[in-house]
Amino acid sequence: MNATKKILFVTHSLTPDKRIDQVAQTLKKQGFEIYLICRGQKKDTIPDFYNEIIYVKLNKKHLAYLPGAVSKMRKKFKELITRIAPDVIHANDLPAANIVRKIISPNVKFVYDDHEVWEIYYKLYTKRTKNLLKKIQRKYLCIAAKMLTRKVMTKADLIIFVNDYWVKYYSKKGIEADKMISLENFPLKREIDKVLSNNFKLDPFFTDDSRKKIVTASKFSKISASILRNIDNIAQAVSELDNWVIVNFGQSDEKFEKLGVVSLGYKPRYEFLASCKKCDVVLNPLLIDELMDYCSPNRFFEAALLGVRIISSKVKTLVDKFDDLIIWINPETPKEEIKSILKNIDKYPSGEKIQKTASKFIWENEEKKLIVAYEKLLYGTKGNLQE
């Protein structure tokens, strides 16, 4: 690929972002200059492969797609785009794509990377909201996201999803199939290998507490506030077992701490992964719906490649990949059944068996699709893949 070409990644989220960074790093290896506009920085190591990271604070008005606020933000983005002069703008998720869609020059390629399938996400978000005022607000978001998704997808030269299902879904809605691909959220094998081959310093809790450990995490909110996950029955079951404990990496949550859940807060990526490896089970308690049935949960694949048993909701795409190697439950599974599972945990497939199956679900395999798609986008033909 041409080493002089520039790709500008834009996102409404914070850096580092695992999905964005993996895509960006893959393209960096192909010789591109990589730039990033994002909202801010997490308490973690910032990737060093970006040529430049620019912080632009987006507020709730931008995330709510309010025309006046978005229009003002476009002026700021246009100044940055003019200065960087990218060959490709790779917009991650709808809030960022909506800002840049009207200010992209005809000679600049536009890539839309939809991590969430936003119109479906807002529809489910609205359905699960009980407060009437918030329900009205989210109904607006649902309508806006549906309309803006069509505008963004129509303009985009390449569209990326996390699962093949969404390629078929939008093909039926009139979006050109040949400009859509899927890239699953598989982990980098070399990062998992680093965790498995090194001794990272962990929270003293792991040496001080002898109970078997179940790990869960909530990135942006309390576990109890999640509209995507539910651990109520699992937490109730574990609270009645003396030799098990749930470890939460995320915000302190009084509701579950009353049931004995131990919150250890946010941890840097490698410490978090090493902590998962020290646990006996990783939880993936998703609320099953159309969105979740065709998701690609990075933490699930990380746990599988680490060789840890997984208790997960019966998500269709995960069942297709792992069959009976995973302990399948749903949020409504009775606590007595969950207690029985935990008491007999050693009767279930080992982490080593899960790890063997997971060995093919790695980013090093998935990224080849990205490289081919970019070669087609920029040069119109499939070139030689650079390993």
Buried (B, 14 or more C-beta within 10 A) or exposed (E): BEEEBBBBBBBBBBBBBBBBBBBBBBBBBBEBBBBBBBBEEBEBEEBEEBBEBBEBEBEEBBBBBBEEBBEEBBEEBBEBBEEBEBBBBBBBBBBBBBBBBEBBEEEBBBBBBBBBBBBBBBBBBBEEBEEEEEBEBBBBBBBBBBEBBBEBBEBBBBBBBBBBBBBBBBEEEEBEEEBBBBBBBBBBBEBBEBBBEEEBEBBEBBEEEEBBBBBBBBEEEBBBEBBBBBBBBBBBBBBEBEEBBBBBBBBEBEEBBEBBBBBBEBBBBBBBBBBBBBBBBBBBBBBBBBBBBBBBBBBBBBBBBBBBBBBBBBBBBBBEBBEEBBBBBBBEBEBEEBBEBBEEBEEBBEBEBBBEBBEEBBBEEBBEBBBBBBBBBBEEEEBEEEE
